[in-house]
Amino acid sequence: TMFPSNLSHSHVPTICPQGEVMKIGCPKEIKVHEYRVGLVPAGVLELVADGHEVFMETHAGAGIGIDDDAYIAAGARILGSAKEVFDTAEMVVKVKEPQAVECGMLRDGQLLFTYLHLAADPKQADGLVKSGCTAIAYETVVADRALPLLTPMSEVAGRMSIQVGATALQKANGGFGVLLGGVPGVQPAKVVILGGGVAGTNAAQMAVGMGAQVTIVDRSLKRLR
């Protein structure tokens, strides 16, 4: 899944006032099974048009099929390693939380903009504190009482949950051999979804679309309606 491309400086107005030029770096993600990239070419184009300099690590977009030429065409400069990106950038834009080696490359006064989820990760929190950087978590950005950068990830998680669950139900995968939608003469599967938030709603849409019998459990009557 590609991360949204609208990561412009407008999301951090108190840090980057209008008219101020920044050096923005985007390294290749190194967390296991993380294929996304913090900036796609459309985002680079927007940032460059606003006067910023963008530095991409080579092959940063390879996991989603975007090559270096596309970033160059958008106005980015390609650097050969993550260290070069971290050393050059005033703000580092990522997708997932920095791994230990990445925390070691952050420096005092530098900005980090990515998902952090620090509550369950004291080691990362300690590493960020020691680096001296200013770390802004996507999941804490609020606009109009909503979480615009967390919402798309919850949508993806909800939709994938049904796909993953259906796969686990297959006999070859150790399941009961249940087909979510059933067939004539065989009842469809019963799916229970705990919580009717963004993830739960998207899970329900997928399960209903596959023909399952769906029940949603939530404490909010308003949400259930």
N, C-alpha and C positions, 0 to 999 in steps of 0.2 A: 504494500500500500504506500502510495506516495504522500509525503507530508504536504499540507497546503502551502501554496507558493506565496501567500501574502505576508511574508515576514519582513515588512519594511520597518524603517526606524520610527514610523508613526505609532508603533506599539509601545515604545519606551520614550515618550515625549519629555519626561523629566530628566532623562539621562542624556538624550541627544536632541537638544533644542533645534528648532527649524533653522536651516542654513549651516549647521555644523556638519563638517565632513568627517566620516569615520572610516577606518580600515576594518572591514568585516571579513572574518575568515570562517570557512566551513570545511572541517576535516571529514574524512571517510569514517563511517561508523565501524567500530571494532568489537562491539558486544556480539556474543554468539547469536547467530540467526537474526541479526538486525540488518536489513537490506535497504532501509530508507535513507534519505539524505536530507539534511537540514534546509537546503535551498535547491530549488529547481531553476532552470534557466529563466522562467518568467519572473521569479523573485529577484534573481540577479539583475535582470533588465530594469526592473522597477527601482532597485537600489542605485544602480549606476545612473539612471536618469535623474535621480535626486542628488547626484554628485558624490556618492560614496564610492570607495574602492572595495572591490570584492576579490577575495583570494580563495580559490578552491584547491583542495588537495587532489592530485591526479587520481582519476578513477573513482572519485567520491560518489558519482551517480551510477556507477556500473551495475549496482544491485537492482536498479529499476530501469536499466536499459538506456541511460543517458550518458553519452561519451563526452570527453573533454572538449571536443570541437563545438558542441552545443553551448557549453559554458563560455567558451572563448567568443563565440558569435554574439552572446548576450552581453559581453563586456568584462568578463571576469579574467583574472590572471590565474594560471595554473602553477601550483607549487608542488615540488617533488615528494614532500613528506608532511606528516602531521606536525612535526616539530617546527617546520618552517611556517606552517599556518599559525600555530600558537604563538610563535615568536613575532610574527608580523602583525597579527590582528589586535585591534583594540577591543573588539567584541567577537566572541566565538559563538557561532550558531550551530547547534547540533540537534539531534532527535532524542537520543537516549542519554541517561545520566552518564557523566564522565567515569570511565574506568580508572583504576588506581594510577596507571601510567599517564593518563590524560590529566588527572588532578595534579600530578607532578610537573606538568608543563604549564599549568595556569600560573599567573603571577599577580602580584599586588596591583590593584587599580584596574585590572582587566575585567571585562564584562563577559558573563557566560549566560546564554539564553538557550534553554533546553528543558526537557522533562527531567525532574529531579526525584520526586517521591521520597523525600528525606526521612519521613517518619519511621520507615522500616529499615533504614540504612544508616546507622550511626557512623560507620567507617567512612562513608562518602561525605557525610556532614563534617566530620573531623578533617578530612582531606581538603574540603573546600575552605574551611576556616583557616587552616594552615597556609593555604595558597594566597590568601589575602584578596581574592577576587570578589567581585559582586555577582552573585548567582541569582538569576531570575528564573523561576519555574513556570513553564507553560501552564501547568495545571492550576496555578494560582492567579492567572490573569483573568480579571473580571470585567465584563462589559455588559451594561444593561441588566445587571443581576444574573448574568449567565456566565458560563465558562467556555468561551468560544474555541479555545485551543484544546480543551479536554474533551469536548462534545464529540468531535469526529472520531476520536480514538474509542470512545464508548460505543459509538455506532458500529464501528468495525468489530469490536469485541462481542457485541450482542449478536450481530449477524453470523460471525464465525462460530459462536457457541453452538448453534443449531447444526451447522455443518459438521463440526467436530463430534457432537453428540451422536448424530446420525451415523457417522463413520464408526464410532465405538460400539454401536448397536449391531453392527454386522457380525455374523457368526464367525467369519474368518478372523475377526479382530477380538474374539473372545466375548462378544455380546450375545444377546438372546435371539438374534436373527429377526429383529423387528424392523419393518419398513414403516417409516413415519407416516406416509400417506395411506398405508394399507393397500389392498386390492379388492375387487368385488368378492364378497364372501368373507373377507378378513377385515376386522375393525382396524382403523388407523391407530397409531400410537398415541398415548396420553402424555402430554408435555406439561410440566408444572414450572412456572417461572417465578422466582422469588424476587420481588421488587419490580415496580413498573416505571422505573426511571428511563433514562436514555438507552442504556444497554438492554434493559428488560423489554422496552417497547420494540426495539429493533429485533430482538430475539423472537418476540411474538409475531412480528410481521413475517419473518422467515418461516417459522413453524407453521403458521396458518397457511402460508403460500405453498408449503409442502403437503398440506392436507391433514395435519395432525389435529388432535383434539387438545386445545390449549386452555390452561387455567393460569391466571396471574394472581399472585398473592401480594398484597401491599397494605400497609397500615393507613394509607391515605385514600379515603372514599373519593375525594376530588380527582386524584390521579387515576383511580380505577374507572371513573366515569369517562 
